[in-house]
Amino acid sequence: MVHLDIEKVTTMAIMRHLSLILTVIGSRQYVTMGRHTQMANKIFIEIGFDLDYNRFGFGKSLEIEHDDGTEDRMKKRLKLKQIESHYVRIWLGKRVLVLDRQKPHLAVKKKTRNNFKVVVGKWGHQ
């Protein structure tokens, strides 16, 4: 006759259950991390008066800002899955005024080159 120690069996069952829970939690964290790394690039969609990227001054542009600080501008349509904020950007000379729905709501930035832009935009992730 086999003698089973109830305390040992209970401890082993609890350990097996905890191991399974930790495995499930770990896999969910991995999936969440993957989703966040895929969403790391910011996408800006702007419409308005912009002499840099619109031939006749008025139009729509799309900018993708990568994690390393580089940017790509293109003329194509893209729908954002997650919109983070809407903004108005006014660039006069070397100063840029940004009115944003997200904090900071008002920002003044200094640029190295002169330009004139008045655009309305939204930014988010694909």
FISE-601153 format. One record per residue: residue in three letters; x negated, y, z of N, C-alpha, C, CB in turn. Coordinates in pm, 1 decimal. Glycine has a CB too. Example, Ala and Ser with C-alpha at 12.3 -4.5 7.8 and 13.67 -1.06 7.14 Angstrom:
% FISE-601153
ATOM:type:nu:nv:nw:cau:cav:caw:cu:cv:cw:cbu:cbv:cbw
ATOM:Ala:-1319.0:-569.0:780.0:-1230.0:-450.0:780.0:-1320.0:-330.0:780.0:-1130.8:-447.3:904.6
ATOM:Ser:-1285.0:-225.0:708.0:-1367.0:-106.0:714.0:-1290.0:3.0:787.0:-1408.4:-59.8:572.5
% end
This chain:
% FISE-601153
ATOM:type:nu:nv:nw:cau:cav:caw:cu:cv:cw:cbu:cbv:cbw
ATOM:Met:-83.2:-117.5:0.0:0.0:0.0:0.0:-88.2:124.6:0.0:94.9:-0.6:120.7
ATOM:Val:-56.5:218.2:-88.5:-135.4:340.1:-103.2:-82.4:443.4:-5.0:-130.2:394.1:-249.6
ATOM:His:-175.4:499.7:69.0:-137.4:600.9:168.0:-163.2:739.1:107.2:-217.5:582.3:303.0
ATOM:Leu:-62.0:819.4:90.3:-74.9:953.1:34.2:-69.5:1055.2:146.7:36.0:980.6:-70.5
ATOM:Asp:-166.5:1142.0:144.2:-169.1:1250.7:241.8:-82.6:1363.8:186.7:-316.5:1299.6:270.6
ATOM:Ile:27.3:1392.3:252.9:122.3:1493.2:206.4:55.0:1629.0:192.6:241.4:1503.1:302.2
ATOM:Glu:-31.1:1661.4:284.0:-99.0:1791.4:280.9:-187.5:1804.0:157.1:-183.2:1811.0:408.2
ATOM:Lys:-259.7:1695.3:123.6:-347.0:1696.6:5.2:-265.4:1709.2:-122.9:-433.0:1569.0:0.1
ATOM:Val:-157.5:1633.7:-132.1:-73.3:1636.2:-251.2:-11.6:1775.2:-269.0:37.6:1528.2:-241.9
ATOM:Thr:34.1:1833.8:-160.8:93.2:1967.2:-166.8:-10.3:2070.3:-209.9:152.9:2005.7:-30.9
ATOM:Thr:-130.4:2061.8:-152.9:-238.1:2154.4:-188.6:-274.2:2141.0:-336.2:-362.3:2129.2:-101.2
ATOM:Met:-283.9:2018.0:-385.3:-318.3:1996.4:-526.7:-208.5:2051.2:-618.5:-340.4:1845.8:-554.5
ATOM:Ala:-82.8:2032.6:-581.0:28.4:2083.2:-662.0:27.4:2235.8:-665.4:163.1:2032.0:-606.8
ATOM:Ile:1.4:2296.6:-550.8:-5.3:2443.0:-545.2:-120.6:2494.3:-630.1:-20.9:2491.3:-399.8
ATOM:Met:-237.0:2429.1:-621.6:-354.1:2471.0:-700.5:-326.0:2458.1:-850.5:-478.3:2386.6:-662.3
ATOM:Arg:-260.8:2348.5:-890.6:-227.9:2328.6:-1031.7:-129.5:2436.7:-1078.7:-168.2:2186.9:-1054.4
ATOM:His:-32.0:2467.9:-995.4:66.8:2570.9:-1028.1:0.2:2708.7:-1040.2:177.8:2574.5:-920.9
ATOM:Leu:-88.3:2742.9:-947.2:-160.8:2870.4:-953.8:-248.6:2878.5:-1077.7:-246.1:2889.5:-828.6
ATOM:Ser:-312.6:2767.9:-1111.8:-397.1:2764.6:-1231.6:-313.8:2792.0:-1357.4:-468.4:2627.8:-1243.5
ATOM:Leu:-196.0:2731.8:-1364.1:-107.3:2754.1:-1477.9:-60.8:2899.9:-1483.8:13.9:2660.3:-1470.1
ATOM:Ile:-25.4:2957.3:-1369.8:17.3:3097.8:-1364.7:-94.9:3189.7:-1410.9:61.5:3136.0:-1222.1
ATOM:Leu:-217.7:3165.8:-1363.4:-331.2:3249.5:-1403.5:-360.5:3236.9:-1552.7:-455.5:3212.2:-1323.0
ATOM:Thr:-342.4:3118.2:-1608.2:-362.7:3098.9:-1752.1:-260.7:3180.6:-1831.5:-351.8:2948.7:-1789.0
ATOM:Val:-134.9:3177.0:-1789.5:-29.9:3253.2:-1858.5:-56.5:3402.9:-1847.0:109.4:3219.2:-1800.7
ATOM:Ile:-91.7:3449.6:-1727.4:-121.0:3592.1:-1707.6:-239.6:3634.4:-1793.3:-149.5:3621.9:-1558.9
ATOM:Gly:-344.0:3552.8:-1796.5:-462.3:3583.8:-1877.2:-429.4:3593.9:-2024.7:-569.1:3478.7:-1856.2
ATOM:Ser:-346.2:3503.7:-2075.2:-311.5:3508.8:-2218.1:-226.2:3631.3:-2248.9:-236.8:3380.6:-2260.4
ATOM:Arg:-138.6:3670.8:-2157.2:-58.2:3791.1:-2179.8:-145.3:3915.6:-2179.2:51.4:3803.2:-2073.6
ATOM:Gln:-244.8:3920.5:-2090.0:-335.4:4035.0:-2087.9:-415.5:4040.9:-2217.1:-429.7:4027.8:-1966.6
ATOM:Tyr:-457.4:3926.9:-2269.4:-533.5:3923.7:-2393.5:-449.4:3977.3:-2508.9:-581.3:3780.9:-2423.9
ATOM:Val:-322.3:3936.1:-2515.2:-233.4:3984.2:-2621.3:-213.9:4134.7:-2608.7:-96.8:3911.6:-2615.9
ATOM:Thr:-195.1:4183.6:-2485.8:-177.1:4326.8:-2463.8:-302.2:4403.6:-2502.9:-141.8:4354.7:-2317.7
ATOM:Met:-420.4:4351.9:-2467.4:-545.7:4418.6:-2504.9:-559.0:4426.1:-2655.9:-666.8:4345.1:-2444.8
ATOM:Gly:-523.5:4319.2:-2725.8:-531.5:4319.6:-2870.9:-440.0:4423.2:-2932.1:-498.0:4183.7:-2925.2
ATOM:Arg:-320.5:4437.2:-2875.5:-226.3:4536.1:-2925.8:-281.0:4676.9:-2905.6:-90.4:4521.2:-2856.5
ATOM:His:-344.2:4703.1:-2790.6:-397.8:4836.5:-2764.9:-517.2:4867.9:-2854.2:-437.9:4849.5:-2619.1
ATOM:Thr:-601.2:4769.4:-2883.4:-714.8:4798.2:-2970.5:-668.9:4820.9:-3113.9:-816.6:4684.0:-2965.3
ATOM:Gln:-560.0:4756.6:-3154.2:-507.8:4781.2:-3288.4:-447.7:4920.5:-3299.1:-403.3:4675.9:-3325.1
ATOM:Met:-395.2:4974.1:-3188.4:-329.4:5103.6:-3190.9:-425.3:5217.7:-3160.1:-215.2:5105.1:-3092.8
ATOM:Ala:-554.7:5190.8:-3157.3:-649.8:5292.1:-3114.1:-660.4:5408.8:-3212.9:-785.9:5229.1:-3094.5
ATOM:Asn:-643.1:5385.6:-3341.7:-653.3:5493.6:-3439.5:-531.9:5584.9:-3429.9:-666.8:5437.0:-3582.1
ATOM:Lys:-558.3:5715.7:-3423.0:-449.7:5813.5:-3421.4:-415.2:5849.6:-3565.5:-489.1:5941.1:-3339.3
ATOM:Ile:-287.3:5862.9:-3593.1:-241.4:5900.4:-3726.5:-163.7:6031.3:-3714.7:-153.0:5787.5:-3790.6
ATOM:Phe:-204.3:6130.6:-3794.7:-141.1:6261.9:-3794.9:-71.1:6282.2:-3928.7:-245.4:6374.8:-3768.8
ATOM:Ile:55.7:6318.1:-3924.8:131.4:6350.8:-4045.7:170.8:6497.4:-4034.4:258.4:6257.3:-4063.4
ATOM:Glu:129.0:6578.3:-4133.8:150.7:6723.0:-4128.4:218.4:6771.7:-4256.1:17.3:6797.0:-4107.3
ATOM:Ile:300.2:6875.1:-4240.0:360.5:6942.0:-4354.7:354.4:7092.1:-4328.3:508.7:6893.6:-4379.0
ATOM:Gly:321.0:7167.8:-4432.3:312.9:7312.4:-4416.3:214.8:7373.8:-4513.6:273.7:7347.6:-4274.8
ATOM:Phe:170.4:7494.5:-4482.8:76.9:7568.2:-4567.1:-64.7:7530.8:-4526.7:99.3:7721.7:-4555.7
ATOM:Asp:-138.3:7468.4:-4619.8:-272.0:7416.9:-4591.9:-352.9:7422.5:-4721.1:-266.4:7270.8:-4534.7
ATOM:Leu:-443.3:7518.2:-4732.1:-521.8:7533.9:-4855.0:-631.9:7429.0:-4869.3:-583.3:7672.0:-4859.0
ATOM:Asp:-667.9:7360.1:-4762.3:-773.0:7258.3:-4770.5:-730.1:7135.9:-4849.9:-814.6:7216.1:-4631.7
ATOM:Tyr:-611.6:7085.3:-4821.0:-573.5:6955.3:-4874.4:-451.9:6958.0:-4965.9:-547.4:6862.4:-4762.4
ATOM:Asn:-398.0:7075.1:-4992.8:-283.6:7086.4:-5083.2:-318.6:7182.7:-5195.8:-156.3:7134.1:-5007.2
ATOM:Arg:-305.3:7136.1:-5317.2:-349.2:7211.8:-5434.2:-281.0:7347.5:-5446.9:-324.0:7131.8:-5558.6
ATOM:Phe:-153.6:7351.9:-5418.6:-79.1:7477.2:-5432.3:-52.3:7543.7:-5297.2:52.5:7451.6:-5503.9
ATOM:Gly:-116.3:7495.2:-5193.4:-103.2:7556.1:-5061.7:-1.1:7490.0:-4971.9:-68.4:7698.0:-5076.7
ATOM:Phe:113.5:7449.2:-5027.1:218.2:7391.1:-4944.4:231.2:7243.1:-4976.7:352.8:7464.0:-4965.9
ATOM:Gly:239.6:7160.9:-4874.1:255.0:7018.4:-4898.5:244.7:6936.2:-4772.4:152.7:6972.0:-4996.5
ATOM:Lys:227.6:6805.8:-4793.0:223.5:6709.4:-4683.9:90.5:6635.5:-4688.9:342.9:6609.8:-4692.3
ATOM:Ser:33.0:6607.5:-4571.6:-91.8:6531.5:-4568.7:-89.4:6431.7:-4454.4:-213.1:6625.5:-4555.2
ATOM:Leu:-173.5:6331.3:-4466.0:-186.0:6224.6:-4367.6:-332.0:6214.7:-4327.6:-133.4:6088.6:-4423.5
ATOM:Glu:-358.5:6212.9:-4198.6:-495.9:6202.4:-4149.2:-503.8:6087.4:-4049.9:-542.6:6335.8:-4083.2
ATOM:Ile:-604.2:6002.7:-4065.5:-629.4:5893.6:-3971.4:-758.5:5925.4:-3898.0:-638.0:5754.3:-4044.4
ATOM:Glu:-749.2:5935.1:-3766.3:-865.4:5964.6:-3682.2:-909.4:5833.9:-3616.5:-832.4:6074.9:-3574.0
ATOM:His:-1032.4:5790.8:-3648.4:-1084.4:5664.0:-3597.6:-1149.1:5682.2:-3460.6:-1185.7:5604.6:-3696.2
ATOM:Asp:-1174.0:5570.1:-3392.9:-1233.3:5572.6:-3258.7:-1370.5:5638.2:-3256.4:-1244.0:5432.1:-3204.4
ATOM:Asp:-1447.6:5622.3:-3363.2:-1584.0:5676.6:-3365.9:-1587.5:5825.9:-3399.1:-1667.8:5600.4:-3467.0
ATOM:Gly:-1470.2:5888.5:-3416.6:-1464.0:6032.0:-3442.5:-1451.7:6068.3:-3589.4:-1584.4:6097.5:-3386.8
ATOM:Thr:-1467.2:5972.2:-3678.4:-1453.4:6000.3:-3821.3:-1305.6:6012.6:-3857.4:-1521.1:5889.4:-3906.3
ATOM:Glu:-1280.5:6082.1:-3967.4:-1143.2:6105.6:-4012.7:-1130.1:6071.7:-4160.1:-1101.4:6251.7:-3987.6
ATOM:Asp:-1014.1:6023.0:-4197.6:-979.8:5999.8:-4337.7:-852.3:6076.6:-4367.0:-962.6:5846.9:-4368.8
ATOM:Arg:-852.5:6154.9:-4475.6:-732.0:6226.4:-4519.8:-687.1:6165.0:-4650.3:-757.9:6380.3:-4536.1
ATOM:Met:-557.5:6149.0:-4664.1:-504.9:6090.4:-4786.9:-365.4:6142.6:-4814.5:-503.7:5937.5:-4778.1
ATOM:Lys:-324.0:6124.5:-4937.0:-190.3:6165.5:-4980.7:-107.7:6039.0:-5000.7:-196.0:6251.8:-5113.1
ATOM:Lys:-46.0:5991.6:-4896.7:44.0:5878.2:-4910.5:146.5:5883.8:-4798.7:-33.8:5744.0:-4908.1
ATOM:Arg:253.0:5810.0:-4815.8:358.6:5807.6:-4715.4:331.3:5694.1:-4617.9:498.5:5791.6:-4781.4
ATOM:Leu:357.0:5723.8:-4492.6:335.8:5624.5:-4388.5:435.9:5651.5:-4277.5:188.9:5627.9:-4334.8
ATOM:Lys:498.1:5547.5:-4227.3:594.0:5563.0:-4118.1:526.4:5518.8:-3989.1:724.8:5480.7:-4144.4
ATOM:Leu:533.8:5604.5:-3888.8:473.0:5573.5:-3760.2:564.8:5482.3:-3679.8:442.7:5702.4:-3681.8
ATOM:Lys:506.4:5378.1:-3619.6:584.8:5289.4:-3534.0:605.7:5351.3:-3397.0:516.3:5153.4:-3520.4
ATOM:Gln:505.1:5424.4:-3351.0:512.4:5485.8:-3218.5:469.8:5631.8:-3229.8:422.8:5409.4:-3115.8
ATOM:Ile:563.5:5723.7:-3212.4:533.0:5866.8:-3218.3:498.7:5914.4:-3078.3:652.5:5948.4:-3277.2
ATOM:Glu:379.8:5972.0:-3064.5:334.2:6022.1:-2934.5:381.1:6165.4:-2910.4:181.4:6015.1:-2925.4
ATOM:Ser:375.3:6249.6:-3013.9:409.2:6389.7:-2993.1:434.2:6460.9:-3126.2:297.8:6460.2:-2915.6
ATOM:His:500.2:6577.1:-3116.7:519.2:6669.4:-3229.1:444.3:6797.5:-3195.7:672.3:6697.9:-3256.7
ATOM:Tyr:395.3:6867.2:-3297.8:315.4:6987.2:-3271.6:326.0:7087.2:-3385.8:169.2:6949.8:-3249.0
ATOM:Val:285.9:7210.8:-3354.9:269.7:7317.4:-3453.7:125.4:7363.0:-3441.6:372.3:7437.4:-3431.0
ATOM:Arg:56.7:7373.3:-3554.8:-83.9:7414.8:-3553.4:-100.0:7535.3:-3644.9:-178.1:7298.0:-3597.9
ATOM:Ile:-155.5:7642.4:-3589.0:-179.4:7765.8:-3664.8:-329.0:7794.3:-3659.9:-96.0:7887.2:-3606.9
ATOM:Trp:-391.6:7796.0:-3777.2:-536.0:7818.0:-3788.3:-556.9:7953.3:-3855.3:-606.5:7702.3:-3869.6
ATOM:Leu:-610.2:8049.6:-3780.4:-640.6:8183.6:-3831.8:-789.0:8209.6:-3812.2:-554.6:8293.5:-3760.3
ATOM:Gly:-861.8:8221.9:-3922.2:-1006.2:8244.3:-3912.2:-1075.2:8124.2:-3850.7:-1035.9:8369.6:-3829.7
ATOM:Lys:-1143.9:8146.4:-3738.0:-1213.3:8036.7:-3669.8:-1140.1:7988.7:-3545.0:-1353.0:8080.0:-3632.4
ATOM:Arg:-1020.2:8039.0:-3524.8:-941.4:8000.2:-3406.8:-820.3:7916.8:-3449.3:-895.2:8126.1:-3327.7
ATOM:Val:-789.5:7815.7:-3368.3:-674.4:7729.8:-3394.1:-585.6:7730.1:-3269.8:-719.1:7584.1:-3431.3
ATOM:Leu:-458.9:7763.9:-3289.2:-360.0:7760.9:-3182.3:-274.5:7636.4:-3202.5:-272.2:7891.3:-3180.9
ATOM:Val:-264.0:7553.6:-3098.2:-185.2:7430.8:-3106.1:-75.4:7435.7:-3000.2:-275.4:7304.5:-3087.0
ATOM:Leu:49.1:7425.6:-3044.7:164.4:7413.7:-2955.4:212.4:7269.7:-2965.3:279.8:7516.5:-2992.9
ATOM:Asp:205.1:7196.8:-2854.7:229.7:7053.2:-2855.4:336.6:7017.4:-2752.9:100.0:6975.8:-2826.9
ATOM:Arg:415.4:6914.3:-2781.4:514.5:6866.7:-2684.6:448.1:6789.3:-2571.8:619.0:6778.8:-2753.6
ATOM:Gln:328.8:6738.7:-2597.1:255.8:6662.5:-2496.1:151.6:6753.1:-2431.6:188.8:6536.4:-2558.4
ATOM:Lys:110.5:6722.8:-2310.1:11.9:6806.1:-2239.5:-123.2:6794.8:-2306.1:1.4:6765.8:-2091.3
ATOM:Pro:-203.2:6899.2:-2316.6:-168.0:7036.7:-2283.1:-73.4:7093.2:-2388.5:-294.8:7124.4:-2271.3
ATOM:His:27.9:7162.8:-2342.8:130.8:7214.1:-2433.1:80.0:7327.8:-2521.3:250.2:7261.3:-2353.3
ATOM:Leu:-19.5:7398.9:-2473.5:-76.8:7510.6:-2548.2:-228.3:7498.9:-2542.9:-29.1:7648.1:-2491.1
ATOM:Ala:-291.5:7501.8:-2658.8:-437.5:7492.8:-2663.4:-489.6:7587.3:-2770.9:-484.2:7346.6:-2691.1
ATOM:Val:-601.2:7651.2:-2740.8:-670.3:7735.5:-2838.3:-807.7:7674.0:-2858.1:-679.9:7886.8:-2790.7
ATOM:Lys:-839.1:7640.5:-2982.8:-967.0:7577.0:-3014.6:-1046.9:7667.2:-3106.3:-945.8:7438.6:-3079.9
ATOM:Lys:-1178.7:7655.8:-3098.7:-1267.1:7734.3:-3183.8:-1331.4:7640.6:-3286.5:-1375.8:7808.5:-3099.1
ATOM:Lys:-1328.8:7681.7:-3413.7:-1387.2:7603.5:-3522.8:-1510.3:7674.8:-3577.5:-1283.5:7580.1:-3635.5
ATOM:Thr:-1589.7:7602.9:-3656.2:-1712.1:7661.9:-3712.1:-1688.9:7729.2:-3846.4:-1818.5:7555.6:-3727.3
ATOM:Arg:-1576.1:7702.8:-3911.0:-1550.4:7761.9:-4042.5:-1419.6:7839.1:-4041.8:-1547.2:7653.4:-4151.2
ATOM:Asn:-1406.1:7928.9:-4137.1:-1284.7:8008.9:-4151.3:-1181.7:7934.1:-4235.1:-1316.6:8145.6:-4215.1
ATOM:Asn:-1055.2:7946.9:-4197.2:-947.7:7884.9:-4273.5:-815.0:7949.7:-4233.6:-943.9:7730.7:-4249.9
ATOM:Phe:-711.4:7920.4:-4311.4:-576.7:7964.2:-4277.5:-482.1:7847.8:-4301.5:-534.5:8089.5:-4360.7
ATOM:Lys:-412.7:7805.3:-4194.8:-315.8:7696.3:-4203.9:-200.9:7724.2:-4109.2:-381.5:7559.5:-4171.5
ATOM:Val:-83.2:7685.1:-4149.7:33.4:7681.5:-4061.6:103.1:7549.6:-4092.6:130.3:7807.6:-4082.9
ATOM:Val:93.9:7454.1:-4001.0:151.0:7321.7:-4025.6:233.3:7275.6:-3905.7:39.7:7219.6:-4056.3
ATOM:Val:331.7:7193.9:-3935.9:411.6:7123.7:-3835.8:378.7:6977.0:-3853.7:567.7:7152.4:-3851.0
ATOM:Gly:358.9:6907.0:-3743.5:320.7:6768.0:-3757.9:364.1:6681.1:-3642.3:174.5:6758.1:-3774.0
ATOM:Lys:336.8:6552.6:-3660.2:358.3:6454.8:-3554.5:240.6:6359.2:-3557.6:494.7:6378.8:-3571.9
ATOM:Trp:209.5:6303.7:-3441.3:101.5:6206.6:-3437.6:144.0:6086.6:-3355.1:-26.9:6269.2:-3380.6
ATOM:Gly:84.7:5975.6:-3388.4:118.0:5852.1:-3319.0:30.2:5739.2:-3367.7:265.0:5817.0:-3338.3
ATOM:His:84.9:5618.1:-3359.7:9.3:5498.1:-3395.7:89.0:5415.0:-3495.1:-24.8:5414.4:-3270.1
ATOM:Gln:18.5:5342.5:-3576.4:80.4:5255.1:-3675.3:97.2:5116.9:-3617.7:-2.5:5249.7:-3803.9
% end
